[in-house]
C-alpha cells in the first residue's frame, strides 16, 4: 500500500493523460495533434503542482517532441537555446557574487538599523520588507528569496521568535509576497516578464519594451508594498511584538561590518549592468546609434561581461569572484522549468494544435456583446483566481492568448493588457501549489495555510482594486 501511495501522483498524471486521449475528440479547431499536446501539458501541470518542476519539465519537452507538434531542434532552440535561459543563469551567478561579498546582507541590515526602528516593531517590518522589495526590483527573485529567508531567520532568532509566532509568520509571509511581486515587476534578472514579452511578440506580433514594462511594474510594486503594510501593520490582529523589545539597533549595527572592497566593486559592476540594460531604451533620443548597437547585443551580454570582470579583478591576489564556486548555487531545476514554460506557451498557442482557437470558440458565445473593458476585467479576475492554485506562468500565458484576440481592434492597449495580466497572475501565495517559490515557505513550515489564509485572502482581494481602477487606465494611457 505504501508503494502505491508513493506513486500516486505519477499514476494520477498517467490517468489524466489517458483520459485526455480517450475523452477528447477533434473539434472545429482542435486537432488530433492538439489532443496529444494536451495529453502532455495537463499531466505536466498536475505534476508541477504536486511534485517537482525539474525533471518533469524536461519530460514535458521530450513529450512535445513525441507528439510531433515541435521538432527536436525547435524544442531545444526555443527552450535552452533561448537567451532568457542564459540571462537568468548569469544573473543567478551575479546574485551569488553579491551574496558572497556581503552586499545583500549589508543592504538589508542598513534598512533595519535606522534609529527610528528602535522600539518600533512595525517600523522594523516595513523597513525589512522594503529592503527586500528594493533589491528584488534588480535581482533574480527566487535566489533573493532564499537569501532573505536566511537573513530573516537570523534576525528572528536574535529576537527570540520561532516558527508559529505571529511576528515570525508575518515576516515570512511578506517575503513570499515580495517574491511574487518582484518576480514580475521588472525584467531585470527575472524570467516571467521576459517570457511574456517573448511569447506575445512571437504569437501576436506585439512588442513590449523593457521601459514599458518597468513603467507599469514599478508603480504596481510600490502600491502592493503599501497594501502589504496595510494588512500586516493595521489589519493583522494579535501580532505578537513583545519580544521585539530585545532588538538592539546599536548591536545590530555592530553585527554589520563595513562593506569590503570586493563588495563595493561588485556593487558598482551590478549597477553598471542595470544601466546597460536601460541604455537602449532611454538613450535613443540623444544617442540612437549607440542605443541600437547595445540593443543588438541582447540582454545576456551585459551580465556576462559584468561577471567576467568580477572573475578577472583581484583583491589581495584573489579574484573577487570564483566562478566555479559561485556557479554551484545556480539551481538547474529553475532553469529547466523556465525553459519548459517557454516551450509550453509555444505549444499551447501552436496553430497546428488548435487549442487556443478551440477555447476561443467555446468562449465567444459567452463573451459576445461584452465591452472589451469588461472582458479585460474578467480576464484579470480569472487570472487572480487561477494563480492561487496553479503556476502563475501558465496562468499568464493562457489568459494572454485567450484575451488578446477578443479585444483586438478596440481602443485598449494590447501591450498594457499583457503587462496587467502578468502582474495579476503573479499574485499567487495562498497555497503551496500557487507558485514555484511557495514550497520554500510552506514546506519547511515557515508559514502554513492555516495561519496565513485569512491575511493572504485579504491582501489578494485588496490587490485587485488598484489593478483595475488605477493601473488599467494608466497602462491604457501610456502603453501604445
C-alpha positions, 0 to 999 in steps of 0.5 A, a space after each residue: 500500500 505504501 508503494 502505491 501511495 508513493 506513486 500516486 501522483 505519477 499514476 494520477 498524471 498517467 490517468 489524466 493523460 489517458 483520459 485526455 486521449 480517450 475523452 477528447 475528440 477533434 473539434 472545429 479547431 482542435 486537432 488530433 495533434 492538439 489532443 496529444 499536446 494536451 495529453 502532455 501539458 495537463 499531466 505536466 501541470 498536475 505534476 508541477 503542482 504536486 511534485 517537482 518542476 525539474 525533471 518533469 519539465 524536461 519530460 514535458 519537452 521530450 513529450 512535445 517532441 513525441 507528439 510531433 507538434 515541435 521538432 527536436 531542434 525547435 524544442 531545444 532552440 526555443 527552450 535552452 537555446 533561448 537567451 532568457 535561459 542564459 540571462 537568468 543563469 548569469 544573473 543567478 551567478 551575479 546574485 551569488 557574487 553579491 551574496 558572497 561579498 556581503 552586499 545583500 546582507 549589508 543592504 538589508 541590515 542598513 534598512 533595519 538599523 535606522 534609529 527610528 526602528 528602535 522600539 518600533 516593531 512595525 517600523 522594523 517590518 516595513 523597513 525589512 520588507 522594503 529592503 527586500 522589495 528594493 533589491 528584488 526590483 534588480 535581482 533574480 527573485 527566487 535566489 533573493 528569496 532564499 537569501 532573505 529567508 536566511 537573513 530573516 531567520 537570523 534576525 528572528 532568532 536574535 529576537 527570540 521568535 520561532 516558527 508559529 509566532 505571529 511576528 515570525 509568520 508575518 515576516 515570512 509571509 511578506 517575503 513570499 509576497 515580495 517574491 511574487 511581486 518582484 518576480 514580475 515587476 521588472 525584467 531585470 534578472 527575472 524570467 516571467 516578464 521576459 517570457 511574456 514579452 517573448 511569447 506575445 511578440 512571437 504569437 501576436 506580433 506585439 512588442 513590449 519594451 523593457 521601459 514599458 514594462 518597468 513603467 507599469 511594474 514599478 508603480 504596481 510594486 510600490 502600491 502592493 508594498 503599501 497594501 502589504 503594510 496595510 494588512 500586516 501593520 493595521 489589519 493583522 490582529 494579535 501580532 505578537 511584538 513583545 519580544 521585539 523589545 530585545 532588538 538592539 539597533 546599536 548591536 545590530 549595527 555592530 553585527 554589520 561590518 563595513 562593506 569590503 572592497 570586493 563588495 563595493 566593486 561588485 556593487 558598482 559592476 551590478 549597477 553598471 549592468 542595470 544601466 546597460 540594460 536601460 541604455 537602449 531604451 532611454 538613450 535613443 533620443 540623444 544617442 540612437 546609434 549607440 542605443 541600437 548597437 547595445 540593443 543588438 547585443 541582447 540582454 545576456 551580454 551585459 551580465 556576462 561581461 559584468 561577471 567576467 570582470 568580477 572573475 578577472 579583478 583581484 583583491 589581495 591576489 584573489 579574484 573577487 569572484 570564483 566562478 566555479 564556486 559561485 556557479 554551484 548555487 545556480 539551481 538547474 531545476 529553475 532553469 529547466 522549468 523556465 525553459 519548459 514554460 517557454 516551450 509550453 506557451 509555444 505549444 499551447 498557442 501552436 496553430 497546428 494544435 488548435 487549442 487556443 482557437 478551440 477555447 476561443 470558440 467555446 468562449 465567444 458565445 459567452 463573451 459576445 456583446 461584452 465591452 472589451 473593458 469588461 472582458 479585460 476585467 474578467 480576464 484579470 479576475 480569472 487570472 487572480 483566481 487561477 494563480 492561487 492554485 496553479 503556476 502563475 506562468 501558465 496562468 499568464 500565458 493562457 489568459 494572454 492568448 485567450 484575451 488578446 484576440 477578443 479585444 483586438 481592434 478596440 481602443 485598449 492597449 494590447 501591450 498594457 493588457 499583457 503587462 496587467 495580466 502578468 502582474 495579476 497572475 503573479 499574485 499567487 501565495 495562498 497555497 503551496 501549489 500557487 507558485 514555484 517559490 511557495 514550497 520554500 515557505 510552506 514546506 519547511 513550515 515557515 508559514 502554513 495555510 492555516 495561519 496565513 489564509 485569512 491575511 493572504 485572502 485579504 491582501 489578494 482581494 485588496 490587490 485587485 482594486 488598484 489593478 483595475 481602477 488605477 493601473 488599467 487606465 494608466 497602462 491604457 494611457 501610456 502603453 501604445 
